Amino acid sequence: MNSVKKHKISDNINLYIIDDTKYKTVYFSTHLYRTLKREETTLNSLLSKVLKCGTQKYQSMNALNIYAEELYGCIYDVGVSKKANLQSIVSSVNVLSDKYTGESCETKALELMLDLLFKPYVKEESFCREFVDNQKDNLRDDIDSLINDKRSYANVRCIEEMCKGEANSVVEIGYKEDIDSIDEKLLYSHYKNIILNSPIDIFVVGDIDENLILKSIKAYLYEFSFDIKPVLIEYTGKDVREINYVEDNLNVNQGKLAMGLRTGINIENPLYYALLVGNSILGSGAHSKLFNNVREKLSLCYYAYSRLDKYNSLMLIGSGIEFDNYQKTRDAICEEIENVKSGNFTDDELEVAKEYIISSYRSYEDTPALLVDYYISLTYTPSLKTLSQASECVRSVTKDDVLKAFENVRLDTVYFLNGKEEQA
C-alpha cells in the first residue's frame, strides 16, 4: 500500500506526496484549516462556493469550465469539510497525467487549484455581487437538501444534542439564518482575514515529477506574505452522566432513530483498532449484528448501521423505522451493543469484521480523494499509521482486545425523528 512523503514548504505549510505509477490521473488538493466556530462556519461555507466562480485569469464559471476542458476535462472543486475541531476549505483538481497527454497539464491544473484559493476574481475590494447572491441561494438549497434528507438530518440533530458546547456540534455546511447578513464586501473582508494566516496542507497523488511539483508550489507561494497562526487540534470526549432523550416531530413517512455513544477511544488510543473491529461486528456492513439481527431477523428497521468518529471518540448508530417500532428497535440495538461488550460473537464474526475493514483500506487506493481523506489525518494525528500498518493492526486484534475496547462504550443520546403528531 502507498506511503506518504512530507515536505515542509514553510512554517505551517506542508506538502504531502503519494507518488504511484498506477494512476492515470494526478489529484491535487489544498486544505486551509480554520477552528470550527458557529459564528464563522457559514462564512467559510459560502466562501468556498464563491471561490469556484472565478479567478483573476478566468473571471466566470463559464471561463473556468472552458479552461478545464482544455486541460483534457480537468475536474475542479472548492468545498468545506469537518474533522476534529477544524473546518477546512478545500480546493481540488483532478487532471490526466502528462504521460498520457504529452503536455504540461499537471502544472497548469496545480496553478488552477491554487488560483481558486489565492487569486479569486475580485473587483474594487469586493467579491462579485452576482456571484455571492447566486451562491447564497445555492447554499440555502444545500441546507434545505440536508434537512430534506431525513437520515442525514437525524444524524446531525443527534450530534447537535449530544455535543452541545463542543465544536463537533457545529454543522460545517453552515446555517440558513446566517446567510442574509452576508454580502460581497463582508465575505471578502472575511476572506482577507483568513487566507494568509491559516495553516495549509497540500496533497498530490499520482505518477508525478516530485521535484517539479515541489518547485512549482514553492514558486507560486513565494509571492504571498503568510503570517500563519497555528490551530490547536482538540479531541473531545466527555463522560456520560445520564442518557439524553430527544424527539422531534416532522411530517415524515418513516421514523429515524439515531443513537450517539461515547467510546472514550480516539485514533491516538492503542485500542482504536480493536474498537474499529468491534464496531464492524456491531454495525458497519451486511455481516454485522445490526444488519442481520435487528434488520433481517427481527424486521424492526429498513436499515441499521454504526460508524465511528475517530477524532471525537463517538459512535453513531442510525436506523429507519416504523414509528411504532421505536422502543423495540432501541431495545434491540442496545441488546446488540451488549452482545459485543460481553463477547457474544463468534470467531468467524471477528474474522469477517476484520477482513471487511482491511478490504475497505485497500479500496482507498482506487480513489485518490479517499486516499487523501485518510492521510489528511496526519495533520490531526502525526503518529497516524500507513494503510499497510493499519491493516496489520486490524489483523492482530483479538476477541479480548474488542472486549477491552468496548468496556467504556456508553449510550449518551437517543434522538428520534417522529412523525406521529404531524400525521394525526
N, C-alpha and C positions, 0 to 999 in steps of 0.2 A: 504493500500500500504506500501511498505518497508520503513524502516528508516535506517540511516547510523550511525554507531558508529566509532568515531575517536580516534586513539591512536597516541601519539607523540613518535616516535622511538628515534629521536634526533633532533637537530636543522635542520629544512628544510627537514626532512624525516618523512612522516606521513603514517600511515596505516588506511585504511577505510574498515570496515567490514559490509557487509549486510548479516546477518545470517537468513536464511529462510529454513524451513524444507521441503518445496515443491520441491526443486531442487534435482535431482538425480546426478547431477554433481557439481563439485566445479570449479569456474572460478577464476583464479589469473591473475592480470596484474600489471606490474610495469611501471611507466611513468617517464621518465627522461626529464626534461624541459630545453630547450635552447631558448634564444631570437632569433626570426626569422630574419635571416640575409641572404642577397643574396649570400655573399661570403662563407657561411657555410652550406647552405641548401643541396647542392649536396653531400657534405661530409657526412652529417648526414644520408641522404637517402641511400647512398651506404653503409655506416657503418651498418645500420640496416639489410641490405641483407647479409653482410659478417658475422655478428654475429650469424646468424642462420645456418651457415655452419658447425660449430663445436665448442666444448668446450674442456677444459683440459681433461675431462674424456672421452668424445665421440668426436673423432677428425675428423669426417667427417659427412656429412648429412646422409649417409647410416647408420652409427653407431647411430646417433641421432634417426633416424626413427625406427631402430630395438628396441632401448630402449623405445621409446614412445609406440610401440606396446606392449611391455612387461607390460606397465602400462595401460593395457586394452584399447589400442587405444587412449592414451592421444594425444590431438591436441596442437601443439605449434606454435608460430609465433613471428617474430620481424618485426616491421614496423614503419612508421612515420605518424604523424597527425599534423594538424594545427588548433589552436584555439587562438582567440585574436591575440596578437603579439608573440605567442610562437609556436615553433615547438617541438614536443615530439617524443622521441624514445621510443617505446612501446614494451615490451616483455610480452607475454601472454601464458597461458596454460589452457586447459580445460580437467578435468580428472573425471572419475567416482568416486563417493563418496565412502569412506572407508566403509560406512554402507552397501554397496552392494558388495564390493569386499572382505571384511574381511581382507584386507591387508593395509599396510601403504602407499598407493599410493599418498595420498594428500601431505604429506611432501616431498615425492620424486619428485612429479611434481612441488611443490613450489621451491625446490632446483634447478631443471632443469631451471625453469623460471629465477631464479636469476643468475645461471651459464651462461646462454646465454648472460647476460649483463656484469657480473663482472668477469667471468672466461672463456673468449673465448680461442679458440685454437690459440696459439702464438708460434712462433719459432724464436729464435735469434732476439728478439726485433722487430718483424715484423709479420704482418698477412701473411698467406699463399698466395703466389703469384697466384697460380692456383685459389684459392677461389676468390681473388679480381678480376682477369681477367674475370672469368666466370660471376661474379655479375656485373661487368661493362657492359658486353654485355646484361645481363638481365635488367639492369637499362635503357640502351638505348632502349631496346624493350618496356619497360613500358612507357617511354616518348613518343615513337612513337605511342603507343596504345592510349595515351591521345590525341595526335594530330589527330589520325585516327577516334576517337570518336568525331565527329564534334559538337555534342550537348555539351559535356564537354569542348571541345576546345573553343567554343564560350563563354561559361561562364567564363573560365579562362581569355580569352582575354579581356572580358568586365571588369572584376575586375582589371586586369593589367592596363588598360587605366584609369579606374575610380579612382584607389587608388595609382597612381604614387606618389612616395615619402613616402608612408606608408608601414609598414611591411606587411599588408594584400595583397599587390601586389606580394609578393614573392610566388612562387609555391613550395609547400612542397616536391613534388616528385623530384625536382632538375632540372638541366639544362644540356642538352646534350653537349653543348660546354665546360662544365667544366670537363667532365669525363676523357678525355685523359690525363690531367695533374695530375691525382691522381694515385699513385702507392701504393704498400703494406706498404712501410715504412712511407709515408706521412699519409696514413689513420690510421696507428697505432699510430703515433705521435699525430694526432688529437684525437684519442680515449683516450690516456693517459691524454690529456689536459682537457677533459670534464668529464670523468667518475666519478671522485671523488669530483668534485666541482659544480655539477649541482643538483638543487632541485629534490626530488624524492617523488612520491606518489605511494603507493602500495594498490591495491584494491583486496578484497576477497568477492566472492558471493557464498553462498551455505549453506548447513547444516553442520556446521563445529564445531570443538572444539576450541573456540576462544582463550583460554589460551595457548593451544598447538601451534597454528599458531603464536600467538604473541611471544611466547618463541622461536620458530624456527627462525623467522625473525630476532629477536634481536641477537641470537647466530650467525647467518650467517653473519650479517653485522658488528659484533663486530671486526672482524679481519681486517677491512678496516679503513684507516685513512682518513676520509672525511674532506674536507675543503670547505664546500658548500657556494657559493656566491648566495644570493637571486636574483631572477629575478624580474624586475619591470614589472608588468602587466599593459598594457595600452589599453584602449578602444579608438578607433579613431572615429571621427565623424565631418567631415568638412561641412561647409555651401556650398550650391550650388550657384555659381555666374552666370554661364551660362551653357547651355546644351552642352555636348561634343558629337559630332557625329563621329563615326569611322567606316570605311568599309575596309574589307579585301576581296581579290579575290582569290579563290582557285578552283580547279577542283572538284566541288561538284554538286550533283544532286538536292539538296534541300537547300534552304537558311536557315540560322539560325539567328534569331533576339534575342538579349539579351539586356535587359534594366536594368540599375542599378539606384537605387533610394536611396537617403539619408533619413533616418527616424527621426534622432535626438533622438532616444529612444533605449537604450540598456537594458540588462536584469536587471540592477540595478534600472531602472526607474520605478516608480509606475504605469506608463501607459503601461508597456511592455505587460501585458496580454491582454489589450484592443487592442494593435497593433497586437498581435498574432491572436486574433479573427477576426479583420479586414482583415488581410492577408488571413485567412481561407475563409472568404466571397469572397475575390478577386480571389484567385487562388490556394488554396492548396488541392483541391480534385475535385471529379466529381460533387460535389454540388456547385462549385464556379462559379462566373460570367465569368471568362476567359474560363472555360471549356464549360459552357452552352451557352454563347452568342457568344464569338469570334470563338470558335471551332465548336460547333454544329449548332447554328442558322445561323451564317454568313459564315460558312465553309471557313474561312480565313487561317486556320493553321491545321497542323497534330497533334500538341499538344500545350498546353499553360499552364503554371503554374507560381506561385510565391513562393518564400521562403525567410525567414529572416536569416540574420547573427546577432545573438543576442548579439555578443560582439562588433561588429563594426558599429552598427546602420545602417545596409544596408538592402535593399530589392532587390532581383534579380528576374526578370521576364524573362522566356525563352520560345521560340516558334520555331517550324519548319514550314517553309512557302515556297510557290512558289515564285520565285524571283520577279515576277510582283506584288505580293501582299504586298510588303514591306510597302508602305505608308498606304495602307488601314488597314493593321494589326496594325501598330504602332498607327494609329489614334484610332482604335477600343479599343486597350489596354488602351490608355490614357483616353478614354471615360469611361471605367470601373473603372479606378482609381478615376476619378472624381465622379462617381456614389457612390462609397464607401465614399469619402470625404464629399459629400453633403447629405449623409443619404438615398440615393435612394436604399434601400434594405428593405425587409420585416422582420417582427418579426420571421417568420419561417426560413428565411435565417440565421438570427442571431442565433437561437437555434440550427439549424443543424450544423453551423460552430463551435459552442461551443462543441457540442457532438462529433464532428469529432476529435477535439483536445483532449478531455478527453479520448476518445477511444484509441487514439494514446498513451497517457500516460499509459493506462492500458496495452497496448501491450508491453511496455518496460519490464515489469516483466516476459514476456515469454522468453526473450533473455538476459542473464546476461551481454553480451558485450554491448547491448544497454542501459541497466541499468547503467553500469559503465560510458558509454559515457554521460549520463545525469548527474550523480553525480560527474563526473570529474570537472564539473563547480564549485564545492566547492572551487577548487584551485583559480579560477578566480573570483568567487563571493561568499565570505564567508557567505553572507546572503541568499544564494540560498534556495528556498523553497523545501520541500519534494514534491514528486509527488502528494500526497494527498492534501497538501496545494496549490500546483499549480492548481490542478483541481478545488478546491474551488474558487480560484481567477478567473479562467476562467468562472465558473458558474455565478459569481457575475457581470460579465461585462455587461453594459447596452449599448444601442444604442448611448447615449450621450458620453459614455466613448470612443467608437470607433471613433466618430467624433472628439473628442479632440485628440486622439492618432494620427489620420491621418492629423491633421492640418499642421504639419511640414513635411509631406512626399513630397519630391521634386525629380523630374527626374534629374539625374546627367549626365548619359552617355547612349547613344544608340549605340550599336555595331551591325553591320550587316555583316554576312559572306555570301558574294555574289559569284556566280559562272559564271556570265554572260561573263566576259572578257575571262575566260579560255575556255568557250564553243563556243565562236564566231569563 
